[in-house]
């Protein structure tokens, strides 16, 4: 399915009879372009598969109850214990493509042969009511949001090194060795996008990570422990220092180091598979 380019802006427009939508497209024949300021924030949280972003988001919702979580739509099959309408809205390819044609997604992307997307309606309703909406989405979708909504808060969650990412993927016990390797290869493709996120947050411990993210969203940067300020120091900061990297230089240095580690991990796994 070819991805359509839809231009949305983080502005609501009155679409007749008291309706509001994100962007200019309205289904009513009689519409106006009266802009209405949106009070709620759009917050994007991404991370490698296995980084623990889902657990962090759940803790964020539990500890700081004034957020709402947008439930993504996907064409993949539910995993054990997942419920339709709770973890995801599970749909067929045909249903997903119908909503694409209706311009019903804030963003959508392909990941490991399946589609994932964020429906517009939920975010529109809650941001119109002044609530902060969390999107837990992959890198492709996050980059779409970044272009369409410059005011959105983008946060990338990661372990400090690739060895820890592998350990978490293996440790959760839901994937075969082959699937773990595929997820690590996917992380290798995503690593170059990490510097595009304003905030890189290390997930050493779930409660601390959730607290740091809450402080970033609320604008309390002083409550967070940031990393070193120079490229030469970023390796030490990622290993034992600050919990958050904000400068592009530091995020690029982290990405380069993480990419090297991922290649080493993948080479080792491939050698093990051959033997």
DALIN-V179508 format. One record per pair of residues at least 6 apart in sequence whose C-alpha atoms are under 6 Angstrom apart, sorted by sequence separation. I is the first residue (numbers start at 1). J is the second residue. D is the distance in Angstrom with one decimal. If there is no record, write none. Layout:
BEGIN
I&J&D  I&J&D
END
This chain:
BEGIN
14&20&4.8  84&90&5.9  109&115&5.7  203&209&5.4  228&234&5.8  13&20&5.4  109&116&5.5  12&20&5.8  13&21&5.7  108&116&5.5  12&21&5.3  108&117&3.9  228&237&5.7  12&22&4.8  107&117&5.6  227&237&5.4  11&22&5.9  15&26&6.0  107&118&5.6  106&118&5.5  212&224&5.6  105&118&5.4  106&119&6.0  9&23&5.2  105&119&4.4  106&120&5.2  8&23&4.6  16&31&5.3  73&88&5.6  75&90&5.9  104&119&5.8  105&120&5.1  227&242&3.8  15&31&4.7  72&88&5.3  73&89&4.5  74&90&5.3  75&91&5.2  104&120&5.6  226&242&4.6  234&250&5.7  15&32&6.0  71&88&5.6  73&90&6.0  75&92&5.4  225&242&5.2  226&243&5.7  227&244&5.6  75&93&5.8  225&243&5.5  226&244&4.6  227&245&5.2  226&245&5.9  231&250&5.4  13&33&5.8  14&34&5.6  13&34&5.7  13&35&4.7  12&35&5.8  13&36&5.9  12&36&5.2  109&140&5.9  109&141&5.6  108&141&5.5  107&141&5.4  76&114&5.6  75&114&5.7  75&115&5.5  74&115&5.5  202&243&5.3  74&116&4.4  155&197&5.9  201&243&5.9  73&116&5.6  154&197&5.5  159&202&5.5  201&244&4.5  73&117&5.2  155&199&4.9  156&200&4.8  157&201&5.0  158&202&5.1  159&203&5.4  200&244&5.5  72&117&5.6  157&202&5.9  158&203&5.7  200&245&5.1  72&118&4.8  199&246&5.1  198&246&6.0  195&248&5.7  195&251&5.0  195&252&5.6  69&133&5.8  70&134&6.0  191&255&5.9  67&132&5.4  68&133&5.0  69&134&4.8  70&135&5.6  160&238&5.7  40&127&4.3  38&128&5.9  40&130&4.1  46&136&5.9  39&130&4.6  40&131&4.5  41&132&4.5  42&133&5.1  43&134&4.8  44&135&4.8  45&136&4.9  46&137&5.5  40&132&4.6  43&135&6.0  46&138&5.6  162&258&6.0  161&258&6.0  162&261&5.5  162&262&5.4  51&158&5.2  51&159&5.9  43&152&5.8  47&156&5.3  42&152&5.0  43&153&4.7  44&154&4.8  45&155&5.0  46&156&4.8  47&157&4.7  45&156&5.9  47&158&5.8  50&168&5.8  50&169&5.1  9&148&5.4  10&149&5.2  48&187&5.7  8&148&5.3  9&149&5.5  56&206&5.6  60&210&5.2  56&210&5.6
END
